[in-house]
Amino acid sequence: MIVTLPVARVTEYGYFLRDGETDILLHQNEATRSLHEGEAAEVFLYHDHEGRLAATMEEPIVRVGEYGWLEVVDVSHRLGVFLHNGIKRDLLLFIDDLPKLYEEWPQVGDMLLVTLKRDKLGRLLAQPVTEEAILAFTQPASREMLNKWIDATVYKVIGAGALLLSEGDHILFIHRDEMTERLRMGQTVHARVSYVREDGRLNGSMRARKEEQYETDAAKLLDLLQERGGAMPYTDDTAPEVIKEYFGMSKSAFKRALGKLLKENQVECSEGWTRLKKTSV
């Protein structure tokens, strides 16, 4: 919290501020200017690494009762993740407020939308944004956003998928089936708006529209065929795990792309091989 306290005494390593009958240390490194005894100082109170109440004149990015985006600066699988809140003491987002799977935890450099809370000992911790709180500042999306690509950041991972907040403060839901990778809390992704709900919320996909995806996958097969001299030992009979490992796409996506090339008479398949058709002169 931000409070104004008088300087009770000055020492070589900082200042002791008087809060009732308690003296709170404002270390020299935490002071933004020189102070003298009796002067009032506006400070932010927090607990140091030894659990002692301390003060800083640095401005926190997020204060009690506010929400803001903070950067992840460290990850501890034993405690949780640490966020930079504008002061030297990093803010802990405790393990209990994180997803159960480590793969869905934030990574260093990710941004989290949080507020501050106090534990039973009065220490400040980060708390992720709640559904109730996020509704207070999000905006309903318009129908014109359908099929547009937007950037959004994951604020919550749930069983069915992930909830994200877009740059325009719209709520976006991405189902797990529409992900091209497992999403983690705090991750920013580029997604396509696949549906605009009546309440202004969005459904999204990390995949292109089917027609666009067919074109992309078919072009990928053509590039690989050309790199291999015009032939490859893969057809629609190839095992799904082989296709996934070699092409990075599902068996169904491979069959659709190959079918497109066959229909366009660009390739032919026989005896377990796919070959580019020779163009007539």
C-alpha positions, 0 to 999 in steps of 0.5 A, spaced: 500 500 500 502 507 498 502 511 505 505 517 507 510 516 514 515 521 517 522 519 518 524 517 525 531 517 524 537 517 519 542 512 518 548 510 514 544 505 510 537 508 510 531 511 513 527 509 519 520 511 518 515 511 524 508 507 523 505 508 530 509 505 534 513 501 529 519 503 525 520 501 518 526 501 514 527 505 507 533 502 505 538 507 501 537 503 495 530 504 495 530 512 496 529 516 490 532 522 493 535 524 500 531 525 506 532 528 513 529 527 520 522 529 521 520 529 513 514 526 511 515 520 505 510 517 500 512 510 500 510 503 498 510 498 503 512 490 502 515 484 506 522 483 504 525 476 503 526 475 510 518 477 511 520 484 515 515 490 513 519 494 508 518 501 504 520 503 497 519 510 494 519 506 487 512 506 484 509 499 483 506 498 477 500 495 480 497 497 487 492 494 491 485 494 488 488 495 481 489 490 475 495 490 471 499 486 466 506 484 469 512 481 466 514 474 469 521 474 471 522 467 474 519 461 475 520 456 481 516 449 480 516 449 488 513 456 489 510 459 483 512 464 478 515 471 480 513 478 477 516 484 476 511 490 479 516 496 478 520 495 485 526 491 487 522 486 490 519 481 485 511 479 486 510 472 487 504 468 484 503 462 488 503 455 485 495 454 488 493 460 483 497 456 477 495 451 472 496 444 475 500 442 469 507 445 468 506 445 461 501 451 462 505 455 467 507 462 464 514 462 462 519 468 463 517 474 459 510 472 459 505 477 461 500 476 466 493 480 468 493 480 476 492 484 482 494 484 489 492 480 495 495 479 502 496 472 505 495 470 512 501 473 514 499 480 511 505 479 505 503 481 498 502 476 493 499 476 486 492 474 484 490 472 477 484 476 474 477 473 476 471 472 471 467 477 475 473 482 475 475 482 467 467 483 465 468 490 468 473 492 463 472 488 457 468 490 451 463 487 446 466 485 439 462 487 433 460 482 427 465 485 423 471 482 427 469 475 424 475 471 420 479 477 422 486 475 425 488 478 432 493 478 438 491 476 444 494 473 451 491 467 455 489 469 462 486 463 464 487 455 462 481 451 463 479 444 461 476 445 454 481 450 452 483 457 454 481 464 455 484 470 452 484 478 452 485 481 446 488 488 444 481 491 444 479 488 450 475 483 447 474 476 451 476 470 446 475 463 447 480 458 443 478 450 444 483 445 445 481 442 438 483 449 435 490 450 438 496 448 434 500 448 440 498 447 448 497 454 450 500 456 457 497 462 461 501 469 459 502 467 452 500 471 447 498 468 440 495 470 433 488 467 432 483 468 427 476 470 430 471 464 428 465 466 431 462 472 434 457 471 440 451 474 441 454 477 448 460 480 444 465 474 446 469 471 441 471 464 439 477 463 435 482 458 432 489 458 431 488 455 424 487 458 418 480 457 414 479 450 411 480 453 404 486 457 406 489 451 410 488 446 404 492 451 400 498 451 405 498 444 406 498 442 398 504 447 397 508 444 403 507 437 399 509 440 392 515 444 396 517 437 399 516 433 392 521 438 389 526 438 394 526 430 393 527 430 386 519 429 384 518 423 388 516 421 395 514 414 399 508 417 402 501 416 400 494 416 403 496 409 406 502 412 410 501 411 417 498 417 421 504 417 426 509 417 420 505 423 416 505 427 423 513 426 424 515 428 417 510 433 415 508 436 421 500 435 419 495 430 421 493 424 417 486 427 415 490 434 413 495 430 409 489 426 405 486 433 404 492 436 401 494 430 397 487 430 394 487 437 392 494 435 388 491 429 385 484 433 383 489 438 380 492 433 376 499 435 379 501 429 382 500 421 381 500 416 386 502 408 385 505 403 389 506 407 395 509 413 392 507 420 390 510 423 384 510 429 380 507 429 374 511 431 368 508 437 364 508 436 357 512 440 352 
